Amino acid sequence: MKILITGANGFIGSYLADYLLTKGHDVIATSRQFHASTRKLLTRASIIELDVLDKEEMEKLEITADIIIHTATANDSISKDTLKGIELSAVGTKNILDFAVRNHIPACMVFSTFQVYGTELLGEIDESSQLHCQNDYGLNHLYAELYAEMYSRLGKVRCVSVRPSNVYGNIITDAFNRWNLVPGCFCREAADSGTITIKSSGKQMRNFVNLQNLCRAAEAVLEHFPVSYECYNFASSQGYTMQEVAIKVKEVFEKKYGKPVALHITGNQPAETNFFNVKLDKLHRLGFTEDEDYNLETAIEQIFNYCKST
């Protein structure tokens, strides 16, 4: 399969491009710019510098592909600037879908976020759960989903929207700059200063998905791409509170390096844990199963290895 990936210099996009190359796919990796380490990682891919907001340049570009995987949407940092977040997630997605139409690319997988359901989730969550955006990050991605749904409904491009939960995993390129993400932020602080700081009570629960299992989920969707519009949760059975993640980071570090780590919890909110679980029935029906070898403890050790090498 010939696959065009936008945002291929990013945390998810670079890992996904590398994974699909190992599976024998023909990958066209695009990004506004590429770090040298990403270019080295993706030597078997066709690399194109492409800004999804440069509509004029995109109109000149002619590419044949079987599908686009669109990961070049606004992360949580960009989303803090309301206009930039909306522009990248909404306008950028529309530009990519128009690009697909002009180039007769029949399908597109749009990466959204689990936060379209909200931030403090409760109970059982599946793709039919009510959407309840509580920040610009979630709302920006909902705009992208709406464009994907519209283009699919109008018969222009077959689309799916995928909603990753909290993504973590091995860092494979020096383009990585997401040290605000858990567990990476805890690992970085522990490696640098021998401390881990939680600026809340740490009782909030989050779902975590390893990059390797996210790639396996994407592969399952690619192999059984729906005729009409669908959404899929790219999540896992791994739910942890921030305290539990921090304690796991502390344990891995102390075992690995034989040095103590001081855990500081500086807040008292939230007062209670928001218990929830994610149903993955839609993915399971496509044949997806989690690889339990790619778990939180393994990834924390990999992140520490990266921290010590840089």
DOBA-85037 format. One line per 10 residues: number of its first residue (from 1); for each residue y, z, x of C-alpha. Coordinates in Angstrom, 1 decimal, padded with zeros to 4 digits. Example, Ala and Ser with C-alpha at 12.3 -4.5 7.8 and 13.67 -1.06 7.14 Angstrom:
BEGIN
1) -004.5 007.8 012.3 ~ -001.1 007.1 013.7
END
This chain:
BEGIN
1) 000.0 000.0 000.0 ~ 003.5 -000.8 001.2 ~ 005.7 002.2 000.6 ~ 009.5 002.5 001.2 ~ 010.6 006.1 001.7 ~ 014.2 007.2 001.5 ~ 015.4 010.3 003.3 ~ 012.7 009.8 005.9 ~ 014.6 011.8 008.5 ~ 014.5 014.9 006.2
11) 012.1 017.8 006.1 ~ 010.0 016.4 003.2 ~ 010.6 012.7 003.9 ~ 009.6 012.7 007.5 ~ 006.4 014.7 006.9 ~ 005.4 012.4 004.0 ~ 006.1 009.3 006.0 ~ 003.9 010.5 008.8 ~ 001.1 011.6 006.4 ~ 001.0 008.2 004.6
21) 000.9 006.4 008.0 ~ -002.2 008.4 008.9 ~ -003.7 007.3 005.6 ~ -003.3 003.7 006.6 ~ -000.3 002.8 004.4 ~ 002.4 000.4 005.5 ~ 005.6 002.6 005.6 ~ 009.2 001.5 005.6 ~ 011.2 004.6 006.6 ~ 014.9 004.7 005.6
31) 017.6 007.2 006.2 ~ 021.4 007.2 006.7 ~ 020.6 008.1 010.3 ~ 017.5 009.0 012.4 ~ 017.0 011.8 015.0 ~ 015.3 010.6 018.2 ~ 012.3 012.8 017.5 ~ 011.9 011.3 014.0 ~ 011.9 007.8 015.5 ~ 009.3 008.9 018.0
41) 007.2 010.4 015.2 ~ 007.4 007.3 013.0 ~ 006.8 004.7 015.7 ~ 004.2 002.9 013.4 ~ 006.7 002.7 010.6 ~ 009.4 000.1 010.0 ~ 012.7 002.1 010.4 ~ 015.8 001.1 008.6 ~ 019.1 002.9 008.6 ~ 020.2 002.9 005.0
51) 022.8 005.0 003.1 ~ 021.8 005.1 -000.6 ~ 025.5 005.5 -001.4 ~ 026.5 002.3 000.3 ~ 025.9 000.0 -002.6 ~ 027.4 -003.1 -000.9 ~ 025.1 -002.8 002.1 ~ 022.1 -002.2 -000.2 ~ 022.9 -005.4 -002.2 ~ 022.5 -007.4 001.1
61) 019.1 -005.8 001.9 ~ 015.9 -007.6 000.8 ~ 012.7 -005.7 001.1 ~ 009.2 -006.2 -000.4 ~ 007.3 -003.0 -001.3 ~ 004.8 -001.7 -003.8 ~ 006.7 001.5 -004.5 ~ 009.7 003.6 -003.4 ~ 009.4 007.3 -002.8 ~ 012.9 008.6 -003.1
71) 013.5 011.9 -001.3 ~ 017.2 011.3 -000.4 ~ 018.6 013.6 -003.1 ~ 021.0 016.6 -002.6 ~ 019.5 019.7 -001.0 ~ 020.8 023.2 -001.8 ~ 023.4 023.0 000.9 ~ 024.9 019.7 -000.2 ~ 024.8 020.8 -003.8 ~ 027.3 023.5 -003.0
81) 029.9 020.7 -003.0 ~ 029.7 019.7 -006.7 ~ 031.0 016.1 -006.3 ~ 028.9 015.4 -003.2 ~ 025.8 016.8 -004.9 ~ 026.2 014.7 -008.1 ~ 027.0 011.6 -006.1 ~ 024.0 011.8 -003.9 ~ 021.5 012.8 -006.6 ~ 022.7 010.8 -009.5
91) 024.6 007.8 -008.1 ~ 022.2 007.6 -005.1 ~ 019.2 007.5 -007.4 ~ 020.8 004.9 -009.6 ~ 021.5 002.7 -006.6 ~ 017.9 003.0 -005.4 ~ 016.6 002.1 -008.9 ~ 018.9 -000.9 -009.0 ~ 017.7 -001.9 -005.5 ~ 014.1 -001.7 -006.8
101) 015.0 -004.0 -009.7 ~ 016.7 -006.6 -007.5 ~ 013.8 -006.6 -005.0 ~ 011.1 -006.6 -007.7 ~ 009.7 -003.3 -006.5 ~ 007.7 -002.2 -009.6 ~ 007.5 001.6 -009.2 ~ 009.5 004.6 -007.9 ~ 008.6 008.3 -007.3 ~ 011.8 010.4 -007.5
111) 011.8 013.8 -005.9 ~ 013.5 016.4 -008.1 ~ 013.1 020.2 -007.8 ~ 011.3 023.0 -009.5 ~ 014.7 024.6 -010.1 ~ 015.2 022.4 -013.2 ~ 013.2 025.1 -014.9 ~ 015.6 027.8 -013.7 ~ 015.6 030.3 -010.8 ~ 014.1 033.5 -012.2
121) 011.0 032.2 -013.9 ~ 008.7 034.2 -016.2 ~ 005.3 033.6 -017.7 ~ 003.4 030.3 -017.5 ~ 005.1 027.2 -016.3 ~ 003.9 023.6 -016.7 ~ 005.6 020.2 -017.1 ~ 006.3 020.9 -020.8 ~ 008.2 024.1 -020.1 ~ 011.8 024.1 -021.2
131) 014.3 022.9 -018.7 ~ 016.9 025.6 -017.9 ~ 019.1 024.7 -014.9 ~ 021.0 027.6 -013.6 ~ 022.8 026.1 -010.6 ~ 024.2 022.7 -009.4 ~ 021.1 022.1 -007.3 ~ 018.9 022.0 -010.3 ~ 021.4 020.1 -012.5 ~ 022.0 017.4 -009.8
141) 018.2 016.7 -009.7 ~ 018.1 016.6 -013.5 ~ 020.6 013.8 -013.4 ~ 018.2 011.9 -011.0 ~ 015.3 012.5 -013.4 ~ 017.3 011.2 -016.4 ~ 018.0 008.0 -014.5 ~ 014.3 007.6 -013.6 ~ 013.3 008.2 -017.2 ~ 015.9 005.7 -018.5
151) 014.9 002.9 -016.1 ~ 011.2 003.5 -016.9 ~ 011.8 003.6 -020.7 ~ 013.8 000.3 -020.5 ~ 010.9 -001.3 -018.6 ~ 013.0 -001.9 -015.5 ~ 011.0 000.2 -013.0 ~ 007.9 002.4 -013.6 ~ 009.0 005.9 -012.6 ~ 007.7 009.4 -012.1
161) 009.7 012.5 -011.3 ~ 008.1 015.1 -009.1 ~ 009.3 018.7 -009.0 ~ 008.4 020.5 -005.7 ~ 008.6 024.3 -005.7 ~ 009.6 026.1 -002.5 ~ 008.4 023.8 000.3 ~ 007.3 025.1 003.6 ~ 005.1 024.0 006.5 ~ 004.9 022.8 010.1
171) 008.1 021.5 011.6 ~ 007.3 018.2 013.2 ~ 010.8 016.8 014.0 ~ 013.9 018.2 015.7 ~ 015.9 016.7 012.8 ~ 015.0 019.9 010.9 ~ 018.1 021.9 010.0 ~ 016.9 023.9 007.0 ~ 016.8 027.4 008.5 ~ 018.0 028.8 005.2
181) 014.6 028.2 003.7 ~ 011.9 030.9 003.4 ~ 009.8 031.6 005.4 ~ 011.6 029.7 008.2 ~ 014.7 031.8 008.0 ~ 012.6 035.0 008.5 ~ 010.7 033.4 011.4 ~ 013.8 032.3 013.1 ~ 015.5 035.7 012.9 ~ 012.3 037.5 014.0
191) 011.9 035.2 017.0 ~ 015.6 035.5 018.0 ~ 016.3 039.2 017.4 ~ 013.1 041.0 016.4 ~ 014.4 041.7 012.9 ~ 014.0 040.3 009.4 ~ 016.8 040.9 006.9 ~ 016.5 040.5 003.2 ~ 019.9 040.6 001.5 ~ 018.5 041.5 -001.9
201) 015.8 043.8 -003.1 ~ 013.2 041.2 -002.2 ~ 011.4 041.7 -005.5 ~ 012.1 038.1 -006.7 ~ 009.0 036.0 -006.9 ~ 008.8 032.3 -005.9 ~ 006.1 029.7 -005.9 ~ 005.4 028.1 -002.5 ~ 003.8 024.7 -001.7 ~ 002.7 023.7 001.8
211) 003.9 020.2 003.0 ~ 000.4 019.1 003.5 ~ -000.6 019.9 -000.1 ~ 002.7 018.3 -001.3 ~ 001.6 015.1 000.5 ~ -001.9 015.3 -001.1 ~ -000.2 015.6 -004.5 ~ 002.0 012.6 -003.8 ~ -001.1 010.7 -002.7 ~ -002.9 011.5 -006.0
221) 000.0 010.3 -008.0 ~ 000.2 007.1 -006.0 ~ -003.4 006.4 -006.6 ~ -003.1 007.0 -010.3 ~ 000.5 005.9 -011.0 ~ 001.2 006.1 -014.7 ~ 002.2 003.2 -016.9 ~ 004.9 005.1 -018.6 ~ 007.3 007.8 -017.4 ~ 005.8 011.2 -016.3
231) 006.8 014.4 -014.5 ~ 004.6 016.3 -012.2 ~ 005.0 019.8 -010.7 ~ 004.3 019.8 -007.0 ~ 003.5 023.5 -006.7 ~ 000.6 025.7 -005.8 ~ -001.3 028.8 -006.6 ~ 000.7 030.7 -004.0 ~ 003.3 033.0 -005.6 ~ 004.9 035.7 -003.5
241) 007.9 038.0 -003.6 ~ 010.4 037.7 -000.8 ~ 009.2 041.2 000.4 ~ 005.6 039.9 000.6 ~ 006.7 036.8 002.6 ~ 008.8 038.9 005.0 ~ 005.9 041.4 005.5 ~ 003.6 038.4 006.2 ~ 006.0 037.0 008.8 ~ 006.3 040.5 010.4
251) 002.5 040.8 010.6 ~ 002.0 037.4 012.1 ~ 004.7 037.9 014.7 ~ 003.5 041.3 015.8 ~ -000.1 040.1 016.1 ~ 000.9 037.0 017.9 ~ 003.4 038.4 020.4 ~ 002.6 042.1 020.5 ~ 006.2 043.1 019.7 ~ 007.5 045.1 016.8
261) 009.8 043.5 014.1 ~ 012.2 045.7 012.1 ~ 012.4 044.7 008.4 ~ 015.7 045.5 006.7 ~ 016.1 045.3 002.9 ~ 019.9 045.6 002.2 ~ 020.1 044.9 -001.5 ~ 018.9 046.5 -004.8 ~ 018.8 043.5 -007.1 ~ 016.8 042.3 -008.8
271) 015.4 045.6 -010.0 ~ 012.1 044.0 -011.3 ~ 009.8 041.2 -010.2 ~ 009.8 038.0 -012.3 ~ 006.1 037.4 -012.6 ~ 005.0 033.8 -013.4 ~ 002.3 031.3 -012.6 ~ 002.3 027.5 -012.5 ~ -000.3 025.4 -014.2 ~ -001.3 022.3 -012.3
281) -003.5 020.7 -014.9 ~ -001.7 017.3 -014.8 ~ -002.3 017.0 -011.0 ~ -005.9 018.2 -011.3 ~ -006.6 015.5 -013.8 ~ -005.5 013.0 -011.1 ~ -008.1 014.5 -008.7 ~ -005.7 016.7 -006.8 ~ -007.1 019.9 -005.2 ~ -005.3 022.3 -002.9
291) -006.4 022.5 000.7 ~ -006.6 026.3 001.3 ~ -006.5 025.8 005.1 ~ -002.8 025.0 004.7 ~ -001.6 028.5 003.7 ~ 001.4 030.7 004.3 ~ -000.1 032.5 007.3 ~ -001.0 029.3 009.1 ~ 002.4 027.8 008.5 ~ 004.2 030.9 009.8
301) 002.3 030.7 013.0 ~ 003.3 027.0 013.3 ~ 006.9 027.8 012.7 ~ 006.9 030.5 015.4 ~ 005.4 028.0 017.8 ~ 008.3 025.6 017.0 ~ 010.8 028.4 017.4 ~ 009.5 029.3 020.8 ~ 009.5 025.7 022.0 ~ 013.2 025.1 021.2
END
